[in-house]
Amino acid sequence: MLDRRVHLRLEAIRRLMRKGATANLRRIVEKTHPADLATIFTELNDLEQGRLFQILIQSQLAGDVLSELDAESLQGLVGSLGDEELAGILSEMDADDAADLLALLPEERREGILSAMNVEDSEDIGRLLEYPEDTAGGIMTSSFFALGERTTVHDAIEAIQGAEEAETVFYVYVVNEEGRLVGVVSLRQLITSPPTVTLRQIMNPDVILVDVGTDQEQVAALVAKYDLLAIPVVDEARRLVGIITVDDVIDVLREEATEDVFKMAGTSQEELVYGNRVLPIVRIRMPWLLINLLGGVLTGTILWWFRATVEEIIALVSFVPVITAMGGNVGTQSSSILVRAFATGRVDFSNLAAHLWKEIRVGLLLGVVCGLLVGVVAIWWHGNAYLGAVVCLSMFVAMTVAAAMGTLAPALFRKMKIDPAVASGPFVTTANDLTGILIYLGTATVFLRYLPHVR
């Protein structure tokens, strides 16, 4: 839902379009933030989008708005633009944003657009495209500000005042003659230092940095841990090749959270790109649904194995959904907690055992409470204390095992270099359904001779 301010701006833009008041339309567009323009753009129909985009090009705002659009809107818009027109727009954008946009296009068209750009811009963007998109190299910008270690404070301040190409200057990065990062100076420290002092004398040589291959989640964790506004990126020789600013880190956190949510639901954020195209979405969702289907068949197989027990004590069927549902819920809670703890760095393999023991104790206590409650219900409903004991014990064991499995499954996936979020949804639920029904019917079989009159 649009907030009131953006809604009023949207209505004003539509009204000016209907009147053909191009000059007034351009003025209101130039006064609107690119993020709001991107929101407005997605609310317009195809014809209105085309007219607005021409205004954005004339106002040199097209690049700023493109960098704010979602993948689905980007693909539809970029597909309608020619290579020359798109090359001109990309030249106005930051290299990292331009590289992200080009990454959405087929390889052959990407090459055509790069060849239509000037050499310097195409080389910068081309270098960024060489890195995997989920690494520090893939999200960094090559527009950074760095000075030599022998530069004086006076000269450094003058250089900052003339720094128009750098994306932002939060810190002054200090490099040696080979371009290797050797230190960092904060702007506050720079301004309060004597003008004749060199950067080498006031810099902090203990720089928090990442290399081009560092995973973007680890980059975000470092920025959050040390409260950085930007973090430098170096190559294998420690040469400074780019920086990652806090706004890019926020995008990473949002992207990773979205990706985890989709994986926990057994699907993928590629769905956002496909829009209303049904077949690709079905193809994405089908694998996990087939796994769930297999799990359901296995659950039915377990019921068939214990058919003699079920036929003898038909009242057991009453509590099958309760046992499986509670185990699945506890397992999903435990796995979700661990996935998030892995993502934030709060838990790793060095303290995994302590986290596992905590989750087992949580499962034990939850199992005791829920087991006693459902046991009392079983006694009241069917009038047999042994059935109540079977249900209570099964619930207790199933929830404890589910808590352990919900912790071990993501840890195993992470150890295998697979995103642990995959283990948090359908996988854990299906596994706990199987173990829950096995525990329940196995326990009932052991106590079968005490349940002769329960029907």
C-alpha positions in Angstrom: 0.0 0.0 0.0 1.4 3.4 -1.0 1.9 6.0 1.7 -0.2 9.2 1.3 2.7 11.4 0.0 3.6 8.9 -2.8 -0.1 8.4 -3.6 -0.6 12.1 -4.0 2.5 12.3 -6.2 1.2 9.4 -8.3 -2.1 11.0 -8.9 -0.5 14.3 -9.8 1.7 12.6 -12.4 -1.2 10.8 -13.9 -3.2 14.1 -14.1 -0.4 15.9 -15.8 0.1 13.1 -18.3 -3.6 13.3 -19.2 -3.3 17.0 -19.7 -0.1 16.7 -21.7 1.6 19.2 -19.4 5.2 17.9 -20.1 7.0 20.9 -18.5 5.0 20.6 -15.3 5.4 16.8 -15.3 9.2 17.2 -15.6 9.3 19.6 -12.7 7.4 17.3 -10.4 9.5 14.3 -11.5 12.8 16.2 -10.7 11.5 17.1 -7.2 10.6 13.4 -6.4 13.1 11.0 -4.9 14.2 8.2 -7.2 13.0 5.6 -4.7 9.5 7.1 -4.8 9.7 7.4 -8.6 10.4 3.7 -8.8 7.4 2.9 -6.6 5.2 5.2 -8.8 6.6 3.6 -11.9 5.4 0.2 -10.9 1.8 1.5 -10.3 1.5 2.9 -13.9 0.2 1.0 -17.0 2.5 0.3 -19.9 1.7 3.5 -21.8 2.1 5.7 -18.7 5.4 3.9 -17.9 6.8 4.7 -21.4 5.9 8.4 -21.1 7.3 8.7 -17.6 10.5 6.9 -18.6 11.1 9.4 -21.5 10.8 12.2 -18.9 13.3 10.4 -16.7 15.7 10.2 -19.6 15.3 13.9 -20.3 15.9 14.8 -16.7 18.9 12.4 -16.5 17.1 10.5 -13.7 16.6 7.2 -15.6 19.7 5.6 -14.1 18.8 6.5 -10.5 15.3 5.1 -10.9 16.5 1.9 -12.7 18.7 1.2 -9.7 15.7 1.3 -7.4 13.4 -1.0 -9.5 12.8 -4.6 -8.7 14.0 -7.4 -11.0 10.6 -8.0 -12.6 10.1 -4.4 -13.6 13.7 -4.0 -14.7 13.5 -7.0 -17.1 10.3 -5.7 -18.7 11.6 -2.2 -19.1 15.1 -3.0 -20.3 13.7 -5.4 -22.9 11.9 -2.4 -24.5 15.1 -0.3 -24.8 17.6 -0.3 -27.6 21.3 -1.1 -26.9 22.4 2.5 -27.6 19.7 4.0 -25.4 20.5 1.6 -22.6 24.2 2.2 -22.9 23.7 5.9 -22.5 21.6 5.3 -19.3 24.1 2.9 -17.8 26.9 5.4 -18.4 25.2 7.7 -15.9 24.8 5.0 -13.3 27.3 3.9 -10.6 29.3 1.0 -12.0 28.0 -1.5 -9.4 24.4 -0.6 -10.1 25.0 -0.8 -13.9 26.7 -4.2 -13.5 23.7 -5.5 -11.5 21.3 -4.4 -14.2 23.4 -6.0 -17.0 23.6 -9.2 -15.1 19.9 -9.7 -15.8 20.4 -9.7 -19.5 21.5 -12.5 -21.9 25.2 -12.7 -22.5 25.0 -11.7 -26.2 23.0 -8.5 -25.5 25.3 -7.7 -22.6 28.3 -7.6 -24.9 26.4 -5.4 -27.4 25.6 -2.8 -24.7 29.1 -2.8 -23.3 30.6 -2.2 -26.8 28.2 0.8 -27.2 29.6 2.4 -24.1 32.8 4.4 -23.7 35.9 2.3 -23.0 36.4 3.5 -19.4 32.8 2.8 -18.3 32.6 -0.6 -20.1 35.9 -1.7 -18.6 34.8 -0.8 -15.0 31.4 -2.6 -15.5 33.0 -5.5 -17.3 35.4 -6.1 -14.3 32.6 -6.2 -11.9 30.7 -8.7 -14.0 33.6 -11.1 -13.8 32.9 -11.7 -10.1 30.1 -13.9 -8.8 27.2 -11.7 -7.9 27.0 -12.9 -4.3 30.6 -12.0 -3.5 32.3 -8.8 -2.3 33.6 -8.3 -5.8 30.1 -8.6 -7.3 28.6 -6.0 -5.0 31.5 -3.5 -4.7 31.9 -0.2 -6.5 35.1 0.7 -8.2 34.4 4.5 -7.5 36.4 4.8 -4.3 38.7 7.4 -2.8 42.3 6.6 -1.9 45.5 8.5 -1.4 49.2 7.7 -1.1 50.7 7.3 2.3 53.0 10.2 1.9 50.2 12.7 1.2 49.9 15.5 3.7 46.7 16.3 5.6 46.5 19.6 3.7 46.7 18.0 0.3 44.3 15.2 1.4 41.6 17.7 2.3 42.1 19.5 -1.0 41.8 16.2 -2.8 38.6 15.4 -1.0 37.1 18.7 -1.9 37.7 17.9 -5.6 36.5 14.3 -5.4 33.6 14.2 -7.8 34.1 10.7 -9.2 34.1 8.8 -5.9 30.7 7.3 -4.9 31.1 8.5 -1.3 33.9 9.5 1.0 33.4 8.1 4.5 37.0 7.2 5.0 40.3 8.0 3.4 42.0 4.8 2.4 45.7 4.9 2.3 47.7 2.9 -0.3 51.4 2.5 -1.0 53.2 2.9 -4.3 52.0 -0.5 -5.5 48.4 0.3 -4.7 48.2 -2.0 -1.7 46.0 -1.0 1.2 48.1 0.0 4.2 45.8 2.0 6.4 42.7 4.1 6.8 42.0 7.6 8.2 38.6 8.8 9.4 37.4 12.2 8.2 37.3 13.5 11.8 40.9 12.5 12.4 41.9 14.1 9.1 40.3 17.4 9.9 41.7 17.6 13.5 45.3 16.8 12.4 48.0 19.3 11.7 48.1 20.2 7.9 51.8 19.2 7.4 51.4 15.7 8.9 51.4 12.8 6.4 48.7 10.2 6.2 51.1 7.5 7.2 51.7 9.2 10.5 48.0 9.3 11.5 46.5 6.3 9.7 45.2 3.2 11.4 47.1 0.3 9.9 44.7 -2.3 11.3 42.1 -2.1 8.5 39.0 -4.2 8.5 38.7 -5.4 4.9 37.5 -8.2 2.7 38.8 -9.8 -0.5 37.0 -10.0 -3.8 35.9 -13.6 -3.1 34.3 -13.0 0.3 30.7 -14.1 0.5 28.3 -11.1 0.7 26.7 -12.5 3.9 30.1 -12.3 5.6 30.6 -8.8 4.3 27.3 -7.7 5.8 28.2 -9.4 9.1 31.5 -7.5 9.3 29.9 -4.2 8.5 27.2 -4.8 11.2 29.7 -6.0 13.8 32.1 -3.0 13.5 29.5 -0.4 12.6 31.2 0.6 9.4 29.9 3.0 6.8 32.0 1.3 4.1 34.4 -1.6 3.9 37.4 -1.8 1.4 37.8 -4.7 -1.0 41.2 -6.0 -2.0 42.5 -8.5 -4.5 44.9 -11.4 -3.7 47.9 -9.0 -3.7 46.0 -6.7 -1.2 45.6 -4.0 -3.8 42.6 -1.9 -3.2 40.1 -2.6 -6.0 36.8 -1.2 -4.6 34.6 -0.5 -1.6 31.2 -1.7 -0.4 29.0 1.0 1.2 26.4 0.6 3.9 23.5 1.1 1.4 24.8 -1.9 -0.6 25.0 -3.9 2.7 21.4 -3.1 3.5 20.4 -4.4 0.1 22.4 -7.6 0.8 20.7 -8.1 4.1 17.3 -7.7 2.5 18.2 -10.0 -0.3 19.6 -12.7 1.9 16.6 -12.5 4.3 14.2 -12.8 1.2 16.2 -15.7 -0.1 16.1 -17.5 3.2 12.3 -17.0 3.5 11.8 -18.4 0.0 14.0 -21.4 0.7 12.3 -22.1 4.0 9.0 -22.2 2.1 10.5 -24.6 -0.5 10.7 -22.2 -3.4 13.0 -19.5 -4.8 13.0 -15.7 -5.2 13.3 -16.3 -8.9 9.5 -16.3 -8.7 9.7 -12.6 -8.4 11.4 -12.4 -11.8 8.8 -14.6 -13.6 5.8 -12.5 -12.5 2.6 -14.0 -13.9 4.4 -16.8 -15.9 3.0 -20.0 -14.4 5.1 -22.7 -15.8 8.5 -21.5 -14.6 7.0 -20.9 -11.1 5.7 -24.5 -11.1 9.1 -25.8 -12.1 10.7 -23.9 -9.1 8.2 -25.2 -6.6 7.8 -28.7 -7.8 11.1 -30.3 -6.4 10.2 -29.6 -2.7 6.6 -30.6 -3.3 7.8 -33.9 -4.7 9.9 -34.4 -1.6 6.9 -33.7 0.6 4.9 -36.1 -1.6 7.6 -38.8 -1.0 7.5 -38.0 2.7 3.7 -38.5 2.7 4.0 -41.8 1.0 6.7 -42.9 3.5 4.4 -41.8 6.4 1.6 -44.0 4.8 4.1 -46.9 4.6 4.9 -46.6 8.3 1.1 -46.6 9.1 0.8 -49.8 6.9 3.7 -51.4 8.8 1.8 -50.8 12.1 -1.6 -51.6 10.7 -2.1 -54.5 13.2 -1.6 -52.0 16.0 -3.9 -49.4 14.5 -6.6 -52.1 13.7 -6.4 -53.3 17.3 -6.5 -49.9 18.9 -8.4 -47.6 16.5 -8.3 -44.8 19.0 -4.6 -44.3 18.2 -5.6 -42.6 14.9 -7.1 -39.7 16.9 -3.7 -38.4 17.9 -1.6 -39.0 14.8 -2.2 -35.4 13.5 -1.3 -34.0 16.9 2.0 -35.9 17.2 3.2 -35.0 13.7 2.1 -31.4 13.8 3.7 -30.6 17.1 7.0 -32.3 16.1 7.0 -30.4 12.8 6.4 -27.1 14.5 9.2 -27.6 17.1 11.6 -28.7 14.4 10.8 -25.7 12.2 11.3 -23.4 15.2 14.7 -24.9 16.1 15.9 -24.9 12.5 14.8 -21.3 11.9 16.6 -20.1 15.0 19.8 -21.9 13.9 19.7 -20.6 10.3 19.4 -17.0 11.7 22.1 -17.6 14.2 24.4 -18.9 11.4 23.6 -15.8 9.3 24.4 -13.3 12.1 27.5 -15.2 13.2 26.1 -15.8 16.7 26.5 -19.5 16.3 29.2 -21.4 14.4 30.7 -24.9 14.7 32.8 -24.0 17.7 29.7 -23.4 19.9 27.2 -25.6 18.0 27.2 -28.3 20.7 26.1 -25.8 23.4 23.4 -24.5 21.1 22.3 -28.1 20.4 22.1 -28.9 24.1 20.0 -25.8 24.7 17.5 -26.8 22.0 17.3 -30.3 23.3 16.5 -29.0 26.8 13.9 -26.7 25.2 12.4 -29.7 23.4 12.3 -31.7 26.6 10.4 -29.0 28.6 8.0 -28.4 25.7 7.5 -32.1 25.4 6.7 -32.5 29.0 4.1 -29.7 29.0 2.4 -30.6 25.7 2.7 -34.4 26.5 0.9 -34.0 29.8 -1.8 -31.9 28.3 -2.5 -34.3 25.4 -2.2 -37.3 27.7 -5.0 -35.8 29.9 -7.1 -35.3 26.9 -6.6 -38.9 25.8 -7.6 -40.2 29.2 -10.7 -38.0 29.3 -11.7 -38.8 25.7 -11.1 -42.6 25.6 -11.1 -43.4 29.3 -7.9 -45.4 29.4 -4.9 -44.3 31.4 -2.5 -46.4 29.4 -3.5 -44.7 26.1 -2.9 -41.4 27.9 0.6 -42.6 28.9 1.4 -43.7 25.4 0.3 -40.4 23.9 2.1 -38.4 26.6 5.4 -40.3 26.2 5.2 -40.2 22.4 4.7 -36.5 22.4 7.5 -36.0 24.8 10.0 -38.1 22.8 8.8 -36.8 19.4 9.2 -33.1 20.4 12.6 -33.7 21.9 13.8 -35.5 18.8 12.3 -32.8 16.6 14.2 -30.1 18.4 17.5 -32.0 17.9 16.8 -32.7 14.3 15.8 -29.1 13.7 19.3 -28.1 14.9 21.3 -30.9 13.3 19.8 -30.6 9.8 20.8 -27.0 9.1 24.3 -27.7 10.7 24.7 -30.7 8.4 23.7 -28.7 5.3 26.1 -25.9 6.2 28.9 -28.4 6.7 28.1 -29.7 3.1 28.3 -26.1 1.8 24.6 -26.0 1.2 22.5 -23.1 2.3 21.1 -24.2 5.7 17.8 -22.3 5.0 17.0 -25.2 2.7 16.7 -27.5 5.8 14.3 -25.2 7.6 11.1 -25.7 5.9 9.8 -28.7 4.0 12.8 -30.9 4.7 12.6 -30.6 8.5 8.8 -30.8 8.5 8.8 -34.0 6.4 11.6 -35.6 8.4 9.8 -34.9 11.7 6.5 -36.3 10.4 8.2 -39.5 9.7 10.0 -39.8 13.0 7.0 -38.6 15.0 4.6 -41.2 13.5 7.4 -43.9 13.9 7.9 -43.0 17.6 4.1 -42.9 18.3 3.1 -46.2 16.7 6.3 -47.9 18.0 5.5 -46.8 21.5 1.9 -47.9 21.1 3.0 -51.3 19.9 5.2 -51.8 23.0 2.2 -51.0 25.2 -0.3 -52.8 23.1 -1.1 -55.5 25.7 -2.2 -52.8 28.1 -4.7 -51.3 25.6 -7.2 -54.1 24.9 -10.4 -52.2 25.3 -9.6 -48.9 23.6 -11.6 -48.6 20.4 
